[in-house]
Amino acid sequence: MLQDFTYVGLMTVIAVIFPFIPIAIVMLLSPKKPGPVKNATYECGLETTGNSWIQFRVQYYLYALVFVIFDIETVFLYPWAVSYGGLGFFALLEMFVFLGILVVGLVYAWRKGALEWV
């Protein structure tokens, strides 16, 4: 029984240590001489014109969040469609409930103005 948990513990230790390896490599190998060119703000390799701290409207973030939510939800439809043949009528009802919840969320976001781009 202890041997089964040994693998789980080993994988947990690896999962905790693994993200720190690239950070340690960067800290050891990166140059430590900042200068005006290295500290300059740029966008896609081009120097910025004007103030680089531009505040965006909240509607932009709401629109992006609504897109991400509905985009991820449609990803859940694909495995259901692939295995639909073996699921039966109950799965069809469950999918209509799922789509109904999505439609209610879309109507709610629409009425709140989260989809207005002004």
N, C-alpha and C positions, 0 to 999 in steps of 0.2 A: 504494500500500500504506500509506503514511504517513497518507493522508487517512482511511482506515478507522479507524485508531487515534486520530485526532484526535477523532472523535465519542466513542469510549470514554473518552478522557482528559477531555473536556469533561463528560460525564455523571458521571464519578467526582468531578470537582471540584464539580459541582453537588450531588451526593449527600453530600459531606463538608460543604459550606458550608450547605446547606439546614436542617439541624437547629439550627444556631447562630443563625439569624435570629430565631426566636421568643424564644430566651433573651436575645438582645441587646435586643429590644424590651421585654421585661419588665424587664430591668435598668435600662433608660433611663426607662421610664414609671412604674415602681412607686413608691409612696410610701416614704420612708425613715424614717418616724417610728414606731418600734414603741412600743407601750404595753401596759398590763396587759390591756386588752380584746383587742387584736390577738394577743397572745401566749397567750391563754387556750386551753385545750384544749376542743374541742367535738366532738360526734358528731352528724352530720346536722342541724346547726343548733341542737342542744340542748346545754345545759351538762351536763357529766358529773357523776355522783354517785359519790363514793368515789374509789378509786385508778384512774387512767387507764392504768397500766402493769400490765395483767393478762396473766399468762403462760398460754398455751393448751397443752393436752396435745399431745404429738407425734402421737398418733393422728389428730387433726384434720387436720394437714398431710398425713399419709400417705393418709388418705381422700380429701382434695382432689387429691393428685397422681395417685392411681389413677383417680379420676374423669376428670381431664384427659387422662391417657394413653389411656383407653379411649374417651373422647369424640372425641379427635382421630383415633384409629384407625378409628372408624366413619365419619368424614368420607371416608376413603380408599375406603370401600365404594361410595359414591355414583357416582363417575365410572366405576368398574368395572361397576356395574349398568346405567348408561346405555349404555355401549358394548359390553355383553356379546354382542349379536347378531353383531358382526363379529370377535370375539376367538377363538372356537373352544373346543375341549375342553381345550387346554393351559392356557388362562386360568382355566377352572373348577377344574382341579387346583391351580393356583397360589393361587387364592382359598381353597381348602380348607386348604392349607398355612398361609396367612396367618391364617385363622380358628383353626386348630389352635394356632398360636403364641399367639394372643390368649387362647385357653382355658387353655393351660398357664400363662400369666402371671396370669390370673384365679384359678386354683386355687392358685398359689403365694402370691398376695396374701391369699387367703382363709385358707390354712393358717398364714401368718405373723401373722394377726390384724389386718391392715391395714384390714379392712372391719368390724371390731367397733367399735361406738360406745358406749363405756362412760364 
